[in-house]
């Protein structure tokens, strides 16, 4: 009979990271705190794309964490990817957004649904940092209602003629390749959507202005336009009509990454608030000695640890799905919902604990607060996550 420990391990109830995961986590943490944290405020101020540090991230293999070594990646698992996201986001959320897009929104769908040629041609340069990837699903009139996209792709011989407009494309201003979704049979709605790999140096592709954002300002975002863009048939990802399934599977993976990003932001804010409570004095005492502050810190820690467990559970389920083919939509949605809203609340309270200094750009907590807000919006709003969760637990059919 298996021992109690073996039984727990078989059930997945092991709450300790492996030594390999801990070593990887330490390595990424040291890099993030040394290379990214010191320049985060400057890039947030200027809004410039942080090419220098992004190239250093690529040199460390952080642009293709789960990509097999034969395609230029590290060949690590989904838990390692989540751990890296936490550490990079803790140093700067904008850098983690750039990394997240390349890892989950670009490399994941091609590695999962792409041909051998597509993997070598498009994943390898992105995983090694020689190129940048992006993901284009959202449109000005189709955000949460992704099945309502208006971008059209019409096949003519060996090419698809694509016309349309995509909005809020993270990495859009710097992307070399984009996984893009267009309707090939509009009457079928989500069953008529197809995925394509777009090369941005081809005629018919153009970019709009770079968006000025509340947070993650160093992460470049823009609209993109396709005007009679000719996409070779061999650049279709999967079969016609499979695009919506590809998009949703990709968002499941991406939501685990955003949960990890939110966790990293929240962790940075909590640690800053804890340190401030230990040093700041008011009425002749350290403010951490006042019950009002103690209760805030206690609640922050509880939310932080709950978010951590949900995120790591979702990452573990995502890794297991590679072997079993099972969906982890519910776990991904729960992790993203809770972690993003926890990050929003924790960063709010961190500012409150800092008082006036929390409102000043002299300290990073105001940046954490601004950065946390987007985690409740992109890759599925909190409202969409609640809808996904509710439909799963009620056993209702969902196309989300």
Secondary structure as GFF3:
##gff-version 3
##sequence-region A 1 400
A	DSSP	alpha_helix	4	10	.	.	.	ID=ss1
A	DSSP	alpha_helix	19	31	.	.	.	ID=ss2
A	DSSP	pi_helix	32	36	.	.	.	ID=ss3
A	DSSP	alpha_helix	37	46	.	.	.	ID=ss4
A	DSSP	alpha_helix	51	59	.	.	.	ID=ss5
A	DSSP	three_ten_helix	69	71	.	.	.	ID=ss6
A	DSSP	alpha_helix	78	91	.	.	.	ID=ss7
A	DSSP	alpha_helix	93	100	.	.	.	ID=ss8
A	DSSP	pi_helix	101	107	.	.	.	ID=ss9
A	DSSP	alpha_helix	108	113	.	.	.	ID=ss10
A	DSSP	alpha_helix	116	118	.	.	.	ID=ss11
A	DSSP	pi_helix	119	123	.	.	.	ID=ss12
A	DSSP	alpha_helix	124	127	.	.	.	ID=ss13
A	DSSP	beta_strand	133	136	.	.	.	ID=ss14
A	DSSP	three_ten_helix	146	148	.	.	.	ID=ss15
A	DSSP	beta_strand	152	156	.	.	.	ID=ss16
A	DSSP	beta_strand	159	170	.	.	.	ID=ss17
A	DSSP	three_ten_helix	172	174	.	.	.	ID=ss18
A	DSSP	beta_strand	177	183	.	.	.	ID=ss19
A	DSSP	three_ten_helix	186	192	.	.	.	ID=ss20
A	DSSP	beta_strand	193	199	.	.	.	ID=ss21
A	DSSP	beta_strand	205	210	.	.	.	ID=ss22
A	DSSP	beta_strand	221	232	.	.	.	ID=ss23
A	DSSP	three_ten_helix	233	235	.	.	.	ID=ss24
A	DSSP	beta_strand	236	237	.	.	.	ID=ss25
A	DSSP	alpha_helix	243	279	.	.	.	ID=ss26
A	DSSP	beta_strand	281	282	.	.	.	ID=ss27
A	DSSP	beta_strand	285	286	.	.	.	ID=ss28
A	DSSP	three_ten_helix	287	289	.	.	.	ID=ss29
A	DSSP	alpha_helix	291	324	.	.	.	ID=ss30
A	DSSP	alpha_helix	329	354	.	.	.	ID=ss31
A	DSSP	three_ten_helix	355	359	.	.	.	ID=ss32
A	DSSP	alpha_helix	365	374	.	.	.	ID=ss33
A	DSSP	alpha_helix	382	394	.	.	.	ID=ss34
###
